[in-house]
Amino acid sequence: MTKKRKIRLLIGSAALLMAGGGVTAWLWWSPTPPPPAEEEAPGTLPALARQQIGITTEYSADYVVLEYPGGDVDRKSGVCTDVVIRALRHKGIDLQQLVHEDMKKNYRKYPSRKLWRQRTTDASIDHRRVPNLEVFFTRIGWQVTDEPTDNPNDYLAGDIVTCYDENHGRPHIMIVSNRKNPQTGVPKVIHNSGKGTQENDALFAFPIIGHYRPVYGVTPQVEENKPKRNTPEPAPLKS
């Protein structure tokens, strides 16, 4: 066999190896194997929120008249609360309807009159305001603690956190992701802070105000206003 023929056979064998056993060849040449794909149940709140990435690409706080119940703005846009609203709807929880029904019965417990000079409920906007959601989440028992901590281990995937975004001068709400920063171990968050739905390292970008953990499988129940009990006047003492 000539020298040229040997070289051609070696080149051909190498080409067949790369074409027929690409993964094997890659592993043979690579110093480390590829990282395993991250597993996540498709029905978790982070997974449902992550579906909005690439679809909701804009931020708009414009007032829009919504259908009721189940109303939503154009999915390419929205505010931070819409990320939570849309994800929870896939879990069977319609914040638009739940918040509206509770506000009709307990309007004075919500800050709408004080913050926005609102005289009555509005099913198109009430559930899209962070302060209203903070009140509602607390009333249905989702609040984890009165004083949120700065310990990343206290925040589980699917938790909901609120803060005050000082950069934009507005309240903000985020969903805690199941993915963490590999260097710090701090969970990422899924939210819309102005550029559409994104997943990034912003959990402790601002001090956390509210920390909530959704409960599924049961209809959220809020406390009802209890009527004041008419206490009878004590009978006069007999002399």
N, C-alpha and C positions, 0 to 999 in steps of 0.2 A: 504494500500500500504506500502510495507516495505521500510525501510530507503535506502537500496541498490538500490531498483527500482527507488526511487525518484532521487537519484544521477545520475543514468543512463539516466533518462529522461531529466534532466537538461543538461547533457553533450551532449546528442543527439540534443537537441534544439539549443544549442550554435553552434554545428557543422553545422546544417542546415542553421542557420542565416549567418554564415561566408561563406558558400558555395553558397547560393542562393542570398545573398545580400551583396557581398563583398565590393562594393563601399559604401553602406549605413553603413556597420559595420565600415569601415575604417574612414569614416567621424565622426562616433559616438565616436570612440576612439581617433581620432587625435585632438590635441588642435587647429589647424588651417587648413582650407581647402587647397587642392592643388592649386598651382598657375595656372591661366588660360593659355592655350596654346597661344604662341605669333602668331598673325596673320600677314601674309605678302602676298601681291599679288605675284604670281609665276613669273611674267614677269619683276619685278624690277631688276635693275642692281645688287644690293647686293644678291638677290635670285639666279640670274644666275651665279654670281661669286661663291656663296656658293656651287653650284653643283660640283665645281672642288675639294672641300675638300675631301680627301680620294682617289681621282683619281690621281691628280697631287701631288705626294709624294716626288719628288726630285727637285733639282735645278741644272741646267746645262746651262752654257753660251757658249757651243760649237757652232761653226758656222755650220748651216745645210742649204743645198740648198732646198728651198721650191717651191712647185707648186705655180702658179700665175694665177688668184687670188685665195683666199680662202686657202692659204697654211698654214700649221701648223706643229710644231714638235710633236714628240710622246707625247701624252697627260699625260703620267705619269711624264713628266719632263717639264722644261722650265725655264723662268726667270720671274721677276716681271711684265714686260710688257705683257707677255703672258696671265696673269690673266685678264687684261683689254681687250686685243685683243679678247680673246675667249668669254668674257661676252658680249662685244659690237656686236659681230657677230650675237648673238641671237637677237639683237635689229635691225638688218639689216644694221649695219655699219661695213664695212670691212676696217679696218685701213691699212691693207697691200696695198690695191688698192688705197685708197684715198691719203695716204702719198706718195706713189710712183708716182702717177700722178701729185701731186703738186710739188714734188721735181724735176721732169723732166722739169717743166716749170720755177721753181723758186729755182734752186739748191743753188744759192749763199745766199739765206735767211736762209739756214740750216747750222748747224755746222759740217757736215760730213767731209768736206775738212780740216778744222782746227783741229778737235779732232782726226780723224782717218786717216788722209792723204788719203782720198778717192777721187778719181778723177771723179767718176760718180755715178749714182744711183745704188742701189742694192736692188731689191724687196724681197730678202731673209732676209735682216737684217735691213734695214732703219727704218721700223716701229717698230722694237723690241728694239730701243734705246730711252731711256727716254728723252735726250735733243732734239731729233727730234720730239717726241710727244709734248713736251712743246711748240715748235715753231708752230706745226700744230694746236694744240688746241687753241692757241692764234689767229692764222690766221683765224680760222673759227668762232671765237666769243664765245668760251666756257669759256674764262678766267673770273673768278668772280671778282678779284681785282688784281691790280699790286703788292700790298703788303699784303700777307696773314697774318691773325691775329692769336692770340693764344686763341681766344674765342671759346669754343666748340660749342656754339649756332650758329656760323656762318657756320658750316659744316653740310650739309643736307645729308640724306641717298642717296647714288648714286653719290655723288660728287667724283671727282678724285683729289688726291693730290700727289705732288711730293716733295721729299726732297733729301738730300745727306746723305747716310748711312755711317757715319764715322766708324762704326765697321768693315764694309767690304770694305770701300774705293770706293764706287760707287754710282751713282744716283739711286734713288728708286721711285717707284710709287705704290699707294694703292687706293683702293675703300672704301669710307666711308660706314659703315654698318648702318642698321636701329636699331641695338642693341647697348645699352649703358652699360658702367660700372655702376652697381647699386650704388656704393659708391660715385663715382666722377661725374657721369652724362656725362662723355666724351664718344663720339661714338667710337665703336670699328672699326677696319679696316679689310678688306679681302685682302690678299697679299701673295706673295712668297718672303720671305727674306732669303731663304737658305734651308728650310726644307719642301718645297712643299707648296701648298696653305693652308693658315691657317686664322683663324679669332681670333684676339686678341687685346689687349690694346697697340697700337703702334702709334696712331695718332700724338702724340707730342713727340715721342721718339727722333726725331731730328727736328730742325727748318724747317718748311714747306717753300718750295721755290715757288711752283705753286699750284693754287687752281682753279679747272675747274668744270663746271656744264654742262653735255651733254644735247643737245637738240635733241628730237626725232620727227619723222614724216616728216622731211624735209631732203633733201640731203645736207650735209654740203657744204657750198660754201666758197671758199677762194678768197682773193683779187687777181686780175690779174695784171701782170706787165703792166703799162701804158707806151706806147712809148713816148720818149721825143718829145716835140713839137718844131718844127723848127721855131724859132722867126726870122722874117726878120729883116735885118739891117735897122735902121731908115734912112729915106731919108735925104740927106744933106740939111742943111738950105740954102735957096737962099740968096745970098748977094744982 
